[in-house]
C-alpha cells in the first residue's frame, strides 16, 4: 500500500468510528532503527503505545525498555524468577496461589532472544512505513466494528480470542497477532491500567497489518447503514415507543 493511501485510510477509519486517539502501527525490527522518532528510556511498552496513540513517533529498544514482563515477550531479557514462581503475582494481588500466578506469566507466544532489537510505534496517519501490527485502543462499541470488518475479511469465520488478562499490549495485542497472523482482543491488564491513561471503559485489539486495508474498507461500508442505524438505536427506540 502506498504510504499516502495508508495515512488517508487511517484518518478515515478514525473519523468514521470516532476514536479518541490515533490508530497505532508497530514495526518490530531485528536491528536498531534510525528514524525520526523519540527514543524512550525506562518506558513500559504500554506507555510507548500510549505516547503513539497521542500522536508521537517513538522507539523502544532492548536497552531502554522499563518493564520486565514485556522485555520477556520481546526476547530482550529473561523473565525474573519471581514471575516464574508466581511470587510476583501474589505480591501485586492478582492471584492467591503461586501456581496460578506463575501460569499467568507462562506458556506464551513470545519472541526468541535476538529476534527483536527495536520497536517503533507511530500513528498510522503520519506513517513513513508499513507496520507489522496495528493496535486500536477505545470503547468496545468502536472495536466491535473493526472486529466485524475482520470477520468479513476472513469470510465470516468466527474469531477465537486469547488472553490471560495479563501483558495486554505486549502479548495480547502485539506478539499474538504477529506470531499467529490473527486479530486478538484484550480487556487490558493490571500493568497497563496502572501505568497508562487507558480509561475504565476502554479495551484494545491488535491485528496484522495485512488486514488493515480490508478492515478500513469494510468499516467504510458499515458507515453507510449499519453504524448509523446501530448508534441511533432504532429498534430500541421503537420498543420504547411501543411501550408507551
PyMOL commands that set and color helices and strands:
alter all, ss='L'
color gray80, all
select helices_A, chain A and resi 3-17+45-53+68-73+81-85+87-92+98-104+124-126+140-153+168-180+190-195+209-222+226-232+234-243
alter helices_A, ss='H'
color red, helices_A
select strands_A, chain A and resi 24-29+38-39+58-61+118-123+133-139+184-186+202-208
alter strands_A, ss='S'
color yellow, strands_A
deselect
rebuild
show_as cartoon
